Amino acid sequence: MKQQFKFNPLATAILTLLCGGSLQSSYAADSVSDVTNEQLKQKLNETYAGQSFFDEYYVDSQSEQAQVRPQNKQFSPYCKGAWVTPLPPTKEKTTTPNDSPTHAVADYAHYNPNGESLLKGNVILDQEGRQVRANELTIDQTQTYAHAQGDVQLAQNGLVSQSQNIDYNLKDQTGNLKDSFYISEENHAHGHADYIDRTSANRIILENATYTTCAPEKAPDWKLTAKKIELNQETGRGITRNTKLYIKDVPVMALPYYNFPIDDRRTTGLLTPSFGWTSDGGLQLSLPIYLNLAPNYDATVTPRYLNNHGAMIEGNLRYKTQNFGEGTISGGYLPDDKDYNKQDRKALKILHNWTLDKYLSANLEYNYVSDIDYLYDLNNDPNISTDLNQKRLLQLNFANAIPGLDASLKVEQYQTLDKTLADKDKPYARLPQFLLNYKSTNPEGWQVEYHNDTAYFKKSIDDNSSLEDSGTRFYNSLATRYNFRTPWAFVIPEASIRSLNYYYDQDASTARGLSGGTKTKTAIVPQFTLDSGLNFEKQGINYLQTLTPRLFYAYSPYEEQNNYPNFDTTTSSISYDQLFSPYRFYGHDRLDDNNFMSLGISYSLFNNQGLERLKAAVGQSIYFSDRRVILDSSDNIQTERTSDPVFALSSQISDHFTLASNAAFDGHTLSQGNFQAYYSGNDGKIYNLGYYKRKQVNNTQLTYDQVVASFIQPVQDNWRIIGHVQYDIDHHLAREYLLGVNYESCCWAVSVYGRSYFNDLDDVTQSGVKRKNAVMAEFTLKGLGAFNNRLASLLEQRITGFNKSNQTWTQP
């Protein structure tokens, strides 16, 4: 049909009605033009094909229509479908009405300069960022008041509304809609209002309204009803009054007042509560409250009730400053714990990072916990660590000024939570410690490397568990090496000299009865190493194979270091890479004596994309002399002529399946090793299996023999099962069981899990140590609050790949 357009201000008026603006006509006031635009009309009508308002914009993910939808919408894996509005949500500022052309389509259009102007029959107005449809639209002679009727639909930035009648004042941008449906694509929300009143350009009031994020069904899983909803675009907030929450058709909660966000601005309000039960805490309930205090800082305050302990409060403050860095402060307080001898129980954690300039930065970390049981009885904050020794650190860092050079100065102390621990077993404080590292940047040819670690270590011995060893340690290492590398071989000789100087402080000197030169201990050890190997390659059609035999030799003479203090050093673990290192200790309290050779060979298989599908290695060390330097006076001198054979295997068999293992054998017995198998599917499926074993090494490493397994298994209708077990073979018991179920849909989610466990610090060999049991649940109504992450934090620690699985599970 032919369309008649008599004066463009009619289209101008409609778009002004939609978005609150003004358009200037490109035609003269008395001009008349006839325009035929069947092609534009056909395109727009195809875009809006559908039977009803909701059917028009909601595409079932299983329907054939989902495959041909114009926007080629991606469907979330746990939703029945998705909203597809004519204008998708965008955070970019749309063009103002004055800056873009208007396309108008109608069966009939008439402009009357002395009366009402009219567009009639399948009216469609289209402009960048805005669209409107109606059966009929009129505008008065003054071009101030507009009236649209008959299946009127307004669309802008992912928002669509429909009503039978709309009245609008074009000059002050006010108007009203009656009996209106609406859709918000970005929030996956929709609803109905008996009356919508736009009282200003930024303020809308809905009366007798509903709101839900569930799929458009006769009885959604949940919905809000309110006598009045006020939406303020200027503040980004919505306010409801006389609100009821319905689960299906059953009212479950009444709220006389509720404040919620309508955009992505941070806003004060309630977050999702959590509840559960534990064997030692009883019934638990948490109600987090988010506080948007300022653009550069916010807080979350969480009142909690634990039936066996009482009421407590937790908080988390985040902040950013313009010139002094950013950080977080979190903690909790429970007064007069009725299950803990009426004691007050507290926790505090402070983290602060400060970049002073491109060369200097600073870090602060402070942890405090009132008692060791707080971590297991009360801790609900994943930011608070469960370490026996709570760190307190202040550090200044220097880097980037000189290539290869970095330095740091730090003060570090610990709060030891185990009051029964002997003073000699507590960690040393560093008051302070200075670290300097330099490595020349030439990876081929000559290279120089220097390290300095200078620190004053302090640990007071008040229980006579040992003599005090506090004092200052100077460690220096200077090395030069030549990197000879070719595609077929490498040879890297290195010569270095290391020195160790101790100066006992006055407390240690008094405790040990030292005087004069006996307060000082010094060791200087030169060292020579030679690392060499050959590279063999064979290129096939689909794979590249490499074979690398390797020989490593290290020599350093013995320097007596018996009764030297041990501030922060431990024995290294056995692995294939460790065979080719001259250092038997982690830390700088001992200078190794070496005279050994290591032989090894590794094999790799790469696909055409360069992904290493398989890597296998075997090696062993041959010792030409005893290792006489020991870490503790009770340790034994190592006299073995060879090390345990070490095997390493890793394989990414496919994009979904990975294997990794290291093993060392003492005869026919596995002395130390680990094995991990990991499978991840595209649907969020995960299976993990791990085995970890280590033998006791002198007094520095205890025996350990455990199996760990975990899984995430999606099941039908958006449900998934999550499990984890840690089994202690040495003591024939499970240290932890975790089993839960999780349901996710577009409008609600629920997680329920049970956990039976021993604390990390529990000695299961002691009588009276009891297993803890807990049942926890979290329930979320999408669109009403953020997800509570306590369960997610626990699963992240227990299940390898949980974050990746969660993203696959919850993202399109």
SEPAGU-257880 format. One record per residue (C-alpha): residue in one letter; z, x, y. Coordinates in steps of 0.05 Angstrom, whole numbers, padded with zeros to 5 digits, always signed. Layout:
BEGIN
aZXY/...
***
This chain:
BEGIN
m+00000+00000+00000/k-00014+00022+00071/q+00047+00042+00112/q+00049+00027+00186/f+00093+00071+00229/k+00103+00047+00300/f+00146+00098+00337/n+00182+00154+00302/p+00251+00142+00333/l+00263+00091+00278/a+00264+00148+00227/t+00306+00187+00276/a+00357+00132+00278/i+00364+00127+00202/l+00377+00202+00194/t+00426+00199+00251/l+00462+00144+00213/l+00464+00188+00151/c+00491+00253+00179/g+00515+00242+00249/g+00464+00276+00294/s+00407+00261+00340/l+00332+00271+00332/q+00280+00273+00386/s+00215+00236+00373/s+00151+00277+00371/y+00113+00215+00393/a+00107+00181+00461/a+00150+00119+00470/d+00091+00072+00470/s+00048+00105+00417/v+00026+00070+00354/s+00000+00106+00292/d-00019+00084+00222/v-00003+00135+00167/t-00020+00131+00093/n+00026+00173+00049/e+00021+00147-00022/q+00029+00218-00050/l+00096+00229-00016/k+00121+00160-00036/q+00101+00170-00109/k+00137+00238-00112/l+00202+00209-00083/n+00201+00148-00127/e+00192+00192-00189/t+00251+00234-00167/y+00296+00173-00164/a+00272+00140-00228/g+00328+00101-00262/q+00356+00031-00276/s+00424+00030-00242/f+00460+00072-00190/f+00501+00114-00239/d+00446+00117-00292/e+00400+00142-00237/y+00441+00205-00225/y+00478+00217-00290/v+00439+00251-00345/d+00467+00251-00416/s+00461+00321-00444/q+00434+00293-00510/s+00381+00249-00480/e+00307+00264-00475/q+00312+00254-00400/a+00356+00316-00397/q+00297+00358-00416/v+00252+00333-00361/r+00300+00325-00303/p+00269+00353-00239/q+00326+00401-00224/n+00326+00429-00294/k+00401+00420-00295/q+00445+00463-00341/f+00496+00423-00380/s+00567+00446-00390/p+00581+00454-00465/y+00642+00408-00463/c+00613+00352-00420/k+00575+00290-00443/g+00526+00300-00385/a+00519+00320-00313/w+00506+00291-00245/v+00439+00307-00215/t+00435+00284-00143/p+00372+00287-00099/l+00403+00343-00058/p+00443+00394-00098/p+00509+00421-00070/t+00501+00481-00025/k+00548+00523+00016/e+00493+00543+00063/k+00489+00508+00130/t+00434+00457+00128/t+00382+00451+00183/t+00403+00405+00240/p+00362+00341+00249/n+00329+00369+00311/d+00303+00429+00274/s+00263+00398+00217/p+00210+00344+00210/t+00224+00274+00184/h+00182+00240+00130/a+00186+00164+00129/v+00156+00119+00075/a+00158+00043+00075/d+00115-00016+00055/y+00117-00040+00127/a+00141-00011+00193/h+00141-00041+00263/y+00165-00014+00329/n+00183-00062+00386/p+00201-00028+00451/n+00230-00093+00478/g+00271-00114+00417/e+00290-00094+00347/s+00247-00044+00308/l+00238-00053+00233/l+00224-00014+00169/k+00216-00058+00108/g+00202-00052+00034/n+00220+00011-00007/v+00243+00049+00055/i+00250+00123+00042/l+00267+00174+00095/d+00267+00248+00076/q+00289+00308+00117/e+00314+00377+00096/g+00385+00368+00073/r+00386+00292+00081/q+00355+00230+00048/v+00362+00155+00055/r+00334+00094+00018/a+00338+00020+00034/n+00300-00045+00025/e+00303-00059+00100/l+00327-00026+00163/t+00330-00050+00235/i+00350-00015+00300/d+00366-00049+00366/q+00328-00041+00431/t+00377+00011+00459/q+00371+00053+00395/t+00446+00052+00390/y+00461+00004+00333/a+00427+00007+00265/h+00433-00040+00206/a+00407-00025+00135/q+00410-00073+00077/g+00388-00081+00005/d+00406-00024-00044/v+00420+00025+00012/q+00431+00097-00013/l+00451+00157+00029/a+00447+00228+00002/q+00469+00295+00032/n+00492+00361+00000/g+00508+00335-00069/l+00538+00270-00044/v+00507+00201-00056/s+00533+00132-00036/q+00504+00063-00046/s+00519-00003-00012/q+00484-00068+00003/n+00497-00065+00078/i+00510-00010+00128/d+00524-00017+00202/y+00523+00045+00245/n+00533+00067+00317/l+00484+00124+00330/k+00516+00149+00393/d+00589+00159+00372/q+00570+00169+00298/t+00614+00113+00272/g+00598+00058+00222/n+00619+00023+00158/l+00595+00008+00088/k+00618-00051+00045/d+00624-00053-00031/s+00601+00019-00039/f+00594+00066-00098/y+00594+00141-00089/i+00580+00206-00128/s+00602+00278-00115/e+00560+00325-00158/e+00599+00389-00145/n+00666+00358-00163/h+00636+00317-00220/a+00669+00257-00188/h+00651+00185-00173/g+00683+00120-00152/h+00679+00055-00114/a+00707+00028-00049/d+00710-00042-00022/y+00702-00016+00049/i+00683+00052+00078/d+00694+00063+00152/r+00668+00124+00188/t+00715+00126+00248/s+00687+00192+00276/a+00637+00247+00258/n+00689+00282+00214/r+00735+00226+00190/i+00722+00173+00137/i+00769+00119+00111/l+00760+00085+00043/e+00798+00021+00027/n+00814-00005-00043/a+00780+00057-00073/t+00777+00090-00141/y+00766+00163-00160/t+00753+00198-00226/t+00717+00259-00254/c+00703+00228-00322/a+00635+00207-00346/p+00611+00139-00317/e+00639+00092-00369/k+00669+00022-00366/a+00739+00051-00379/p+00743+00124-00358/d+00797+00167-00391/w+00833+00170-00324/k+00824+00146-00253/l+00861+00141-00187/t+00864+00076-00148/a+00887+00074-00077/k+00896+00022-00023/k+00872+00074+00027/i+00838+00143+00024/e+00827+00184+00086/l+00777+00241+00083/n+00779+00292+00140/q+00722+00342+00139/e+00752+00381+00197/t+00816+00397+00158/g+00784+00395+00089/r+00839+00348+00064/g+00842+00279+00034/i+00902+00233+00039/t+00915+00173-00005/r+00968+00119+00004/n+00995+00070-00047/t+00962+00109-00104/k+00966+00095-00178/l+00943+00140-00236/y+00913+00104-00295/i+00903+00132-00365/k+00848+00087-00392/d+00871+00019-00364/v+00946+00035-00367/p+00981+00055-00302/v+01025+00116-00315/m+01046+00140-00246/a+01052+00113-00176/l+01048+00156-00114/p+01062+00127-00045/y+01029+00188-00014/y+00983+00242-00043/n+00947+00299-00007/f+00888+00334-00040/p+00829+00381-00022/i+00758+00356-00010/d+00725+00424-00005/d+00738+00495-00029/r+00787+00513+00026/r+00857+00533+00003/t+00904+00475+00012/t+00977+00459+00001/g+00991+00413-00057/l+01016+00404-00128/l+00986+00443-00186/t+00984+00423-00259/p+01053+00417-00291/s+01069+00447-00359/f+01122+00427-00410/g+01145+00449-00479/w+01202+00467-00524/t+01231+00533-00550/s+01285+00546-00602/d+01329+00583-00553/g+01310+00548-00488/g+01303+00476-00509/l+01260+00428-00469/q+01223+00462-00412/l+01186+00432-00352/s+01150+00469-00295/l+01120+00438-00232/p+01082+00490-00191/i+01069+00477-00117/y+01015+00514-00078/l+01029+00531-00005/n+00971+00550+00040/l+01012+00586+00093/a+00957+00621+00132/p+00886+00647+00123/n+00913+00715+00101/y+00972+00694+00057/d+00993+00639+00010/a+01047+00624-00041/t+01061+00586-00105/v+01132+00559-00114/t+01150+00533-00184/p+01213+00493-00196/r+01230+00496-00271/y+01280+00462-00316/l+01302+00493-00382/n+01349+00448-00421/n+01392+00504-00450/h+01394+00546-00387/g+01390+00500-00327/a+01346+00495-00265/m+01311+00555-00236/i+01257+00571-00186/e+01199+00620-00188/g+01152+00643-00133/n+01090+00684-00121/l+01068+00706-00051/r+00999+00737-00038/y+00982+00769+00028/k+00930+00810+00064/t+00938+00848+00129/q+00886+00875+00176/n+00913+00946+00180/f+00967+00954+00127/g+00937+00933+00061/e+00949+00875+00014/g+00994+00856-00043/t+01036+00806-00081/i+01110+00790-00086/s+01133+00749-00146/g+01199+00734-00180/g+01248+00683-00205/y+01321+00662-00198/l+01366+00621-00244/p+01438+00612-00220/d+01497+00605-00268/d+01459+00605-00334/k+01501+00561-00379/d+01473+00595-00441/y+01484+00666-00414/n+01558+00669-00395/k+01546+00634-00329/q+01510+00695-00302/d+01457+00693-00248/r+01390+00716-00275/k+01336+00745-00231/a+01269+00780-00230/l+01227+00811-00175/k+01160+00847-00173/i+01126+00876-00112/l+01055+00905-00112/h+01022+00933-00049/n+00957+00971-00040/w+00938+01003+00025/t+00873+01038+00043/l+00889+01080+00104/d+00819+01108+00112/k+00761+01132+00067/y+00803+01191+00043/l+00874+01164+00039/s+00904+01105+00002/a+00975+01085-00018/n+01005+01043-00074/l+01074+01012-00082/e+01102+00980-00145/y+01173+00954-00152/n+01202+00918-00212/y+01271+00889-00222/v+01299+00846-00278/s+01372+00826-00283/d+01377+00832-00359/i+01334+00850-00419/d+01334+00778-00445/y+01303+00750-00381/l+01235+00774-00404/y+01238+00730-00466/d+01284+00673-00446/l+01257+00656-00378/n+01195+00696-00358/n+01138+00650-00339/d+01101+00700-00295/p+01046+00741-00329/n+01052+00792-00272/i+01122+00812-00296/s+01115+00864-00351/t+01156+00862-00415/d+01168+00938-00415/l+01236+00964-00433/n+01232+01009-00371/q+01212+00973-00307/k+01171+01018-00262/r+01185+01033-00188/l+01131+01074-00156/l+01108+01097-00087/q+01044+01137-00087/l+00997+01169-00035/n+00926+01186-00057/f+00874+01233-00028/a+00801+01235-00050/n+00728+01236-00029/a+00737+01289+00026/i+00715+01348-00017/p+00669+01337-00078/g+00709+01345-00142/l+00778+01347-00108/d+00832+01294-00111/a+00907+01296-00101/s+00967+01249-00103/l+01039+01250-00083/k+01086+01200-00116/v+01159+01181-00125/e+01172+01144-00190/q+01235+01115-00221/y+01251+01065-00276/q+01301+01010-00288/t+01322+01014-00362/l+01338+00945-00387/d+01370+00964-00454/k+01442+00978-00435/t+01456+01006-00505/l+01405+01061-00498/a+01434+01131-00494/d+01423+01168-00429/k+01383+01222-00464/d+01331+01170-00487/k+01319+01142-00417/p+01258+01165-00378/y+01261+01217-00322/a+01251+01199-00250/r+01200+01239-00210/l+01229+01255-00142/p+01174+01270-00123/q+01112+01291-00162/f+01050+01326-00133/l+00984+01326-00171/l+00922+01366-00151/n+00857+01368-00189/y+00792+01404-00174/k+00729+01408-00215/s+00664+01437-00189/t+00606+01389-00193/n+00556+01432-00231/p+00549+01401-00302/e+00501+01456-00323/g+00516+01529-00314/w+00582+01557-00289/q+00638+01509-00274/v+00709+01519-00247/e+00768+01472-00259/y+00839+01474-00231/h+00900+01430-00243/n+00969+01431-00212/d+01027+01386-00232/t+01090+01399-00192/a+01149+01352-00198/y+01224+01347-00193/f+01250+01308-00254/k+01319+01277-00251/k+01359+01243-00306/s+01434+01241-00303/i+01471+01246-00370/d+01537+01209-00362/d+01551+01191-00435/n+01551+01262-00463/s+01492+01245-00508/s+01460+01312-00491/l+01461+01368-00440/e+01427+01352-00374/d+01357+01382-00364/s+01340+01358-00293/g+01300+01405-00251/t+01232+01424-00222/r+01170+01438-00264/f+01109+01476-00239/y+01047+01471-00282/n+00982+01506-00265/s+00917+01512-00302/l+00855+01551-00280/a+00793+01549-00324/t+00721+01572-00320/r+00666+01552-00368/y+00592+01559-00377/n+00554+01496-00396/f+00493+01515-00437/r+00457+01451-00456/t+00387+01439-00483/p+00358+01377-00517/w+00370+01411-00584/a+00437+01447-00575/f+00498+01460-00532/v+00544+01520-00527/i+00604+01517-00480/p+00651+01577-00477/e+00713+01570-00434/a+00768+01617-00412/s+00832+01592-00379/i+00902+01612-00360/r+00961+01565-00357/s+01030+01575-00330/l+01095+01536-00336/n+01156+01547-00292/y+01222+01510-00296/y+01279+01512-00246/y+01342+01475-00268/d+01378+01438-00213/q+01452+01446-00198/d+01475+01389-00244/a+01436+01417-00303/s+01459+01488-00288/t+01531+01466-00286/a+01525+01426-00351/r+01493+01485-00387/g+01536+01539-00355/l+01476+01574-00325/s+01476+01623-00268/g+01427+01671-00234/g+01362+01682-00271/t+01382+01638-00330/k+01367+01577-00286/t+01293+01593-00292/k+01244+01589-00351/t+01173+01616-00347/a+01114+01617-00395/i+01043+01642-00382/v+00989+01632-00436/p+00915+01651-00433/q+00867+01610-00475/f+00796+01614-00500/t+00754+01558-00530/l+00683+01553-00555/d+00650+01485-00565/s+00581+01485-00597/g+00534+01439-00634/l+00462+01422-00653/n+00424+01358-00640/f+00374+01333-00691/e+00332+01271-00677/k+00284+01228-00716/q+00246+01172-00682/g+00226+01113-00726/i+00189+01049-00710/n+00251+01010-00693/y+00307+01061-00690/l+00325+01131-00665/q+00370+01172-00712/t+00411+01231-00688/l+00452+01281-00728/t+00500+01328-00692/p+00538+01382-00729/r+00593+01411-00686/l+00637+01474-00688/f+00697+01484-00643/y+00744+01544-00639/a+00807+01554-00598/y+00854+01612-00589/s+00917+01620-00548/p+00975+01667-00564/y+01045+01643-00580/e+01095+01642-00523/e+01167+01625-00541/q+01187+01558-00509/n+01246+01537-00551/n+01298+01496-00513/y+01251+01484-00456/p+01261+01415-00426/n+01215+01358-00444/f+01205+01313-00384/d+01143+01271-00402/t+01108+01300-00463/t+01093+01272-00531/t+01053+01292-00593/s+00979+01272-00593/s+00952+01224-00645/i+00900+01245-00698/s+00828+01225-00685/y+00759+01253-00692/d+00756+01272-00618/q+00824+01305-00622/l+00797+01355-00672/f+00757+01386-00615/s+00814+01392-00566/p+00860+01453-00560/y+00918+01409-00538/r+00968+01382-00589/f+01012+01350-00536/y+01002+01297-00482/g+01038+01323-00421/h+01052+01391-00389/d+01118+01411-00419/r+01089+01456-00473/l+01034+01509-00474/d+01001+01507-00543/d+00991+01567-00588/n+00924+01561-00623/n+00881+01597-00673/f+00839+01546-00708/m+00768+01522-00720/s+00744+01450-00726/l+00681+01429-00762/g+00650+01361-00756/i+00586+01323-00762/s+00567+01256-00730/y+00509+01209-00742/s+00483+01156-00694/l+00431+01101-00700/f+00401+01073-00635/n+00354+01013-00629/n+00294+01010-00583/q+00337+00984-00526/g+00384+01045-00531/l+00442+01006-00562/e+00481+01048-00611/r+00482+01004-00673/l+00519+01054-00717/k+00561+01116-00708/a+00595+01155-00764/a+00632+01221-00762/v+00674+01265-00807/g+00712+01328-00790/q+00770+01374-00806/s+00808+01432-00773/i+00821+01499-00807/y+00882+01537-00782/f+00886+01613-00783/s+00959+01616-00763/d+01021+01573-00759/r+01033+01528-00699/r+01099+01554-00675/v+01106+01517-00609/i+01147+01454-00621/l+01167+01397-00576/d+01239+01389-00599/s+01288+01437-00631/s+01293+01391-00691/d+01217+01393-00703/n+01187+01435-00758/i+01137+01491-00748/q+01069+01468-00773/t+01046+01514-00829/e+00989+01474-00860/r+00924+01513-00869/t+00880+01451-00856/s+00888+01385-00821/d+00879+01318-00855/p+00805+01301-00861/v+00787+01252-00805/f+00735+01198-00811/a+00708+01154-00755/l+00661+01095-00761/s+00637+01045-00709/s+00580+00996-00712/q+00552+00941-00670/i+00515+00911-00729/s+00489+00855-00686/d+00500+00828-00616/h+00558+00788-00644/f+00591+00833-00696/t+00626+00900-00684/l+00665+00947-00729/a+00707+01008-00709/s+00754+01053-00749/n+00788+01120-00750/a+00824+01149-00810/a+00859+01212-00830/f+00879+01225-00903/d+00935+01267-00932/g+00908+01279-01001/h+00891+01211-01028/t+00939+01176-00979/l+00921+01147-00911/s+00966+01183-00862/q+00941+01153-00798/g+00885+01106-00780/n+00860+01040-00752/f+00807+00990-00770/q+00780+00934-00726/a+00728+00881-00740/y+00706+00835-00684/y+00658+00776-00685/s+00639+00733-00625/g+00591+00674-00624/n+00552+00643-00568/d+00593+00579-00575/g+00659+00614-00559/k+00675+00629-00631/i+00717+00693-00644/y+00745+00727-00706/n+00787+00790-00702/l+00818+00832-00757/g+00855+00897-00746/y+00896+00945-00788/y+00939+01000-00756/k+00977+01055-00791/r+01011+01119-00769/k+01059+01166-00804/q+01122+01194-00773/v+01110+01260-00737/n+01175+01300-00730/n+01219+01260-00683/t+01165+01241-00632/q+01127+01187-00670/l+01155+01133-00715/t+01120+01103-00774/y+01078+01041-00762/d+01040+00998-00811/q+01015+00930-00788/v+00958+00880-00795/v+00934+00837-00737/a+00886+00778-00741/s+00864+00726-00691/f+00811+00672-00684/i+00782+00619-00638/q+00744+00565-00676/p+00708+00509-00638/v+00708+00443-00676/q+00678+00375-00665/d+00680+00337-00599/n+00703+00394-00553/w+00764+00414-00594/r+00779+00486-00613/i+00833+00518-00656/i+00865+00583-00633/g+00908+00628-00678/h+00940+00697-00680/v+00985+00733-00731/q+01017+00802-00730/y+01045+00823-00798/d+01092+00883-00807/i+01077+00914-00876/d+01136+00962-00871/h+01186+00906-00866/h+01147+00852-00903/l+01150+00800-00848/a+01106+00770-00794/r+01128+00792-00724/e+01089+00735-00693/y+01052+00671-00710/l+01013+00633-00658/l+00972+00570-00672/g+00946+00521-00622/v+00893+00469-00606/n+00855+00461-00542/y+00811+00404-00517/e+00764+00409-00457/s+00722+00355-00425/c+00694+00346-00356/c+00753+00303-00334/w+00814+00327-00372/a+00841+00382-00416/v+00900+00391-00462/s+00929+00452-00498/v+00985+00450-00550/y+01010+00511-00587/g+01067+00533-00631/r+01094+00603-00633/s+01143+00637-00680/y+01159+00709-00662/f+01206+00768-00654/n+01212+00800-00586/d+01176+00867-00578/l+01243+00902-00573/d+01276+00868-00632/d+01297+00914-00689/v+01284+00870-00749/t+01324+00917-00794/q+01388+00896-00758/s+01427+00836-00782/g+01434+00779-00734/v+01364+00787-00704/k+01334+00717-00705/r+01263+00694-00700/k+01245+00653-00637/n+01206+00589-00642/a+01169+00552-00587/v+01123+00493-00577/m+01087+00489-00511/a+01037+00439-00481/e+00994+00439-00419/f+00956+00378-00394/t+00904+00379-00338/l+00867+00323-00302/k+00805+00357-00275/g+00797+00347-00200/l+00872+00336-00188/g+00900+00406-00197/a+00887+00477-00219/f+00896+00497-00292/n+00963+00528-00308/n+00948+00597-00336/r+01011+00613-00377/l+00978+00598-00443/a+00914+00634-00421/s+00955+00695-00403/l+00988+00697-00471/l+00922+00689-00508/e+00890+00743-00465/q+00943+00792-00490/r+00939+00770-00562/i+00865+00757-00576/t+00811+00809-00563/g+00753+00778-00526/f+00791+00715-00505/n+00765+00718-00433/k+00693+00723-00456/s+00703+00665-00505/n+00735+00623-00451/q+00677+00634-00403/t+00628+00615-00458/w+00670+00554-00474/t+00678+00529-00402/q+00613+00550-00368/p+00543+00523-00375/
***
